[in-house]
Amino acid sequence: MKNLLIKFAVVSGIALGLFACYPEGVETTSDTDLVYTNYDPDFNFAGVQTYYLADSIQHIVDEGEEPDRSLDSFIISEIESNLMNLGWSEFDTTLFPEQNPDIAVVASLMVTTTYNVYYYPWYPYWGWGWYKSSNSMDYYGYGWYYPWYGTSYVTSYSTGTVAMLMFDPDRADTTNKLINLSWAGLLNGIAGYGISDAKTRITRGINQAFEQSPYLGGN
Amino acid sequence: MKLLVTLMGVAFITLATQSQSIYSLNYTMGFGVGETSDFIGSPSFRGVTFEGRGFLDDQFSLGGYFSWSTFYEKLAGEKFTDGTATLTGTQYRYINAFPMLFQAHYYFGTDEYEPRAYLGAGAGAYKMIQRVDLGVWSIEENHWHFGLSPEVGIFYPVGMDSQLNVNLKYHYVFGVENSLNYSWFGLSVGFAWGD
């Protein structure tokens, strides 16, 4: 009996220990942050001296939905400071109305909400006490029938995507109305709580996008 | 592959009913090598192994082996470049390995009340589940594989029918489709009991 208990304790201990230390994954919303950049290798970024940055952000929302513009000016200022860090100058359209900047920069913001629906079928289990092991064996192998609806619950999460796009206005295909992108930087992550958290992550993401694109500075 | 698993299950049960048999339950650590360590550099400290061995005579046994090891690594803020594209983010990498092996052992010594070193070899099915979580996306490779596994170990008696079991096992798992060729060393420590 003693040996049996020891063996049971060893088995239980190993099993519990294993489950208890199963590795976790994402712990905070910022753990989901991604920064993606890509560029046109034929574009000469070293030749860029002036930029034009659109002063509003394009929001991609469902029809009839009002966009939340609370972060627009912040995002634009963060992009602008990175453009200036490249040594580029803001293009003054009033001084040179007939000319184009070397590069134009636009930004867009999209928030997508994903819903997950989980469904719990309710059924009785042995622990409820009405099961009598010796008398109920006639029902061995029976399935459960439950005439009422199960319980369901819904979870949702929102992911935010900030897209920064650069293009040379002189290279726009006016015939086919196509814009050849020179550079794209995308930030994506699960939306957190609070404007402060959002700003921190946006700043970090935008800075990372420029940092991982050293060719923008001609390098 | 299901046939292979079934055959191993039948072999395991058959051998477990032999007159002389030993079971062991072990804590198992894993140390990836080759493509496994390229994918996850950290060793695994999450593993459990259950074995049953039926003795044909004092020095030979045949048996079954089941194990579960989890390899895990978090790559925080790593940068990945492919051509002109660069992606930065935190990756969570997992490998869950479930070897189900038929195995044979040779023992140096015939006295079960003395420490006995042994050599072993296993072959059989490996269920390998490999996953990368990145952002809100998850990429999973989930396949059955064939693999081989040589082993060296020792039984150290600690009671009338209990023995300390320590062994080192090398797993080589042949890749299928787009999967890796997995390989790792498993170091197990546990108890064995039986008559």
Chai-1 contact restraints between the chains, C-beta under 6 A:
chainA,res_idxA,chainB,res_idxB,connection_type,confidence,min_distance_angstrom,max_distance_angstrom,comment,restraint_id
A,V10,B,F191,contact,1.0,0.0,6.0,A-B,restraint_1
A,V11,B,L25,contact,1.0,0.0,6.0,A-B,restraint_2
A,I14,B,Y27,contact,1.0,0.0,6.0,A-B,restraint_3
A,I14,B,V48,contact,1.0,0.0,6.0,A-B,restraint_4
A,L18,B,R46,contact,1.0,0.0,6.0,A-B,restraint_5
A,L18,B,V48,contact,1.0,0.0,6.0,A-B,restraint_6
A,C21,B,R46,contact,1.0,0.0,6.0,A-B,restraint_7
A,P23,B,Y72,contact,1.0,0.0,6.0,A-B,restraint_8
A,G25,B,Y92,contact,1.0,0.0,6.0,A-B,restraint_9
A,G25,B,D133,contact,1.0,0.0,6.0,A-B,restraint_10
A,D31,B,T90,contact,1.0,0.0,6.0,A-B,restraint_11
A,T32,B,G135,contact,1.0,0.0,6.0,A-B,restraint_12
A,T32,B,V136,contact,1.0,0.0,6.0,A-B,restraint_13
A,L34,B,G89,contact,1.0,0.0,6.0,A-B,restraint_14
A,L34,B,G135,contact,1.0,0.0,6.0,A-B,restraint_15
A,V35,B,T88,contact,1.0,0.0,6.0,A-B,restraint_16
A,Y36,B,L87,contact,1.0,0.0,6.0,A-B,restraint_17
A,T37,B,T86,contact,1.0,0.0,6.0,A-B,restraint_18
A,N38,B,T84,contact,1.0,0.0,6.0,A-B,restraint_19
A,N38,B,A85,contact,1.0,0.0,6.0,A-B,restraint_20
A,Y39,B,T84,contact,1.0,0.0,6.0,A-B,restraint_21
A,P41,B,T84,contact,1.0,0.0,6.0,A-B,restraint_22
A,T159,B,V136,contact,1.0,0.0,6.0,A-B,restraint_23
A,N188,B,G135,contact,1.0,0.0,6.0,A-B,restraint_24
A,Q208,B,T88,contact,1.0,0.0,6.0,A-B,restraint_25
A,Q212,B,T86,contact,1.0,0.0,6.0,A-B,restraint_26
A,Q212,B,T88,contact,1.0,0.0,6.0,A-B,restraint_27
